[in-house]
């Protein structure tokens, strides 16, 4: 009787194990549905890549605009040597520097003494 019960249990385990193995080896997957999901993901990826490329172009344009706006100058009142200038009680005209060392972006006009703000 014990041998019979063991044989029946063994047979049941083999049936259950075989059913589990069959489910594992041949899962129930809707291939068309999975292909649709994959196509959707590819389209989203393509859209994101286009967005990233557009953002790169925009950043480059903004960097160029910013570079075009940069201005700076350094100058001295005397062309050479040392000396004193001022004090002035009132200034009626722009102060024109005699020696312009740096004029990055050509913002300072050494003829008029005007350094206009950029916009």
Beta strands, then each sheet from edge to edge (+ up, - down):
strand 1: 72-76
strand 2: 99-104
strand 3: 108-109
strand 4: 114-115
sheet 1: 1+ 2-
sheet 2: 3+ 4-
end
